[in-house]
Amino acid sequence: MGTSSVVSETGSVCIYCRQHSADTKGQEHVYPEALGKHDLKLPLGAVCDACNAYFSDLDSALIAHNHIWPVIQLLGLPGKQGKPRRKLGSMHRSPDSGIISLQANQRQITKIQFDSKGVHVEVKDPPEFNDLKFRRALHRLAFNVVAYEKSPAHVLQECFDPVRKYIRSPRRGEAWPYAQVIVKRTTKRSELENRLLFSMMPDAPGMYVRLSIFVDDFYVDLLATGKLHEWARANLPDGTGLL
């Protein structure tokens, strides 16, 4: 989709700040390259350069989750620079050998288990993890997914104004809910999958988006109906985290 189509669809308006964006230089990736290199982008002008730069903090918060950064490191997924990260959380990767070392203190490790399949280590979120920013990062990712699947013009509708404001200019301490399901995958997942659940579940009270990130499915409601957790209890597996 070229620049001319963006002008016709959005009038060169950023989907986040609603400011003029015809002079935008960079394209917004649908999901952060910090999760792995990919070519899925929103049309040029859909997100202005100022908002794109602002969201770098949310990208960092997303990958600091303790079910995300370990997978990135163990699989050696490349970041923006096209190379595996030397350090994420408490895991260091040698750029030469690829050997990973876990450098964590006792407080950061919650569980170490030895069995026939090897050593299983569970670690806490690193000190830099920010829960409030992580929640906004999930909603931003879901918002980008809808803009990609539907169109930038679609998410400029007034019904998206609350989530737009939450992602870009939240109130102090504002925390929208999400649901988290740990999924037993049968194959390694080196890429992010995204899927719009609202189109599949017409009985859902809001616009629910499932974000499948490695070993977890995260659910958010972009319309903030306040019924996400109630819906999750009735429709998602036992043990679903309601956060």
Secondary structure, DSSP 8 states (H G I E B T S, - for coil): --HHHHHHHHSSB-TTT--B-TT--S--BSS-GGG-----B--TTSS-HHHHHHTHHHHHHHHTSTTTHHHHHHHT-B-TTSSB-SEETTEEE-TTT--EEE---TTTEEEEEEETTEEEEEE---TT--HHHHHHHHHHHHHHHHHHHT-TTGGGSGGGHHHHHHHHS--TT-----EEEE---SS---S-EEEESTTT-TT-SS-EEEEEETTEEEEEETT--S-HHHHHHHHS-TT-EE-
